[in-house]
């Protein structure tokens, strides 16, 4: 029987830096401690009178004179000893030494063991480096050998067997279209004969494209789990190393092991790390290009009927090399977009099933509050709600915990120690009521869910939350203009009531400018330019806006039109608030008293005033 317990725990492999440090310490030890002890002599300090007595008694064998001291060697009873004494003006000393046959000089030559010195100074470090180099070479050979990618996970790729850490489509929600597109892969791995009889070939590679946090890695694991086949997982960055050629070698090792484990799925995360377009510049990353070339060669080198399916994920598809995306390599692209309303509800239910909940959770409300959230963000919101429930002494997650966790993720936690002056509190209250009142006076605007003037850790002194009644896939020009007016409502309220402007509208200004610029440059909602694309490129998944595709004069006209759109929205917001000044005062006073009010309370006071 094999021993269990601590005997089964393998020691982590020692790195090259460990061996270099060992050699460095050894050399220091020999040169600073051992060498001086072996090659140096112990010198005893004596009086000048003792020196003269030793000369007269015939014990002194050699004498060395210097400007500051006299060194001499004595021999007594077969033992040689070394002494030093001070210099005394004694003209008879040289004659005394000569009469007694004592050798004297200005310097006594040292005669260390030359062979021992060479061995310790050069031979020992060379021997140590040779032994360590042989050990390091042995370790690297063992890692790079045939066992580099085994099922125990010692190689470059993590391997998940079907019976361990199994994921299925039940663990992935909100991506029904992606599941349908990948179902053929599962059917082929389960029963390839049906496809072979008709002459169909399974795609060699499938590229999963989408924003961060949409579950691309989880989807790849679920495909392997549904097909009940091994799953190899590796990141693109792991292929590129400091050693030239190792990236290409890792690609070969990965595909060799995958062929042995076929049918299986190989998943390459962040493939854009090695799959960027080759621009042909001399300053390019040669190691990365070699790795990409090897990947292209390997994907051409195996047949689809072997049962090895390549899945890859990226959120930057626009920078991938065209040779990688051509049919025969990555034959299919599967889009994994941010979930819609129903998708968010399904994702929330999946994660809520893992925690204890209190009664009936209003999943639809939380889904509407989290428009634009990814699956990872929704999982984080559920976890934050569970942490909040524990922190407050609860044992179950409630809807209020989820609502507060949404606000915490969006605006940060409440700053309990933040103290605003009465004047600042009034300004913030009118600012937030300005947003809410402008939204309430619009037709078709998202209803107000909550208004608060409690400062948050994100820096916000307050915020107004609007929640859409239903999901919107298209945004009209009127919707965009109404959104601009709501964003301008805070600054407009400050000017209408206090006749001042503050820094509290900085975030509103950024968002309003972005919306207005997109209306002109991307959405064709401009009166002067119409359906003319003035901004191209960018990455919608990562929030990159791209670059202007127009002349400097046109860019100046774009800036002017953006300014005019925002100015018009600001004027409209001021008009609405000036016409409803009385109700704005009542709402602001109520908000100052309560600090946080719900949308129902807001609409009730607004209805009473009407």
Buried (B, 14 or more C-beta within 10 A) or exposed (E): EEEEEEEEEEEEEEEEEEBEEEBEEEBEEBEEEEBEEEEEEEEEEBEBEBBBEBBEEEBBBBBBBEEEEBBBBBEEEEEEBBBBBEEEEEEEBEEBBEEEEBEBEEEBEEEEEEEEEEEBEEEBBEEBBEEBEEEBEEBEEEEBEEEBBBBEEBBBBBBBEBEEEBBEBEBBBBBBEBBEBBEBBBBBBEEBEEBEEEEEBBBBBBBBBBBEBBBBBBBBBBBBBBBBBBBBBBBBEBBBBEEEEBBBBBBBBBBEBBBEBBBBBBBBBBBBBBBBBBEEEEEEBEBBBBBBBBBBEBBEEBEBBBBBBBBBBBBBBBEBBEBBBEEEBBBBBBBBBBBBBBBBBBBBBBBBEEBEBBEEBBBEBBBBBBBEBBBBBBBBBBBBBBBBBEEEEBEEBBBBBBBBBBBBBBBBBBBEEEEBEEEBBBBBBBBBBBBBBBBBBBEEBBBBBBBBBBBBEEEBBBBBBBBBEEEEEEBEEEBBBBBBBBBBBBBBBBBBBBEEEBEBBEBBBEEBBEBBBBBBBBBBBBEEBEEEEBBEEBBEBEEEBEEBBBEEEBBEBBEEBBEBBBEBBBEBBBBBBBEBEEBBEBBBBBBBEEEEBBBEBBBEBBEEEE
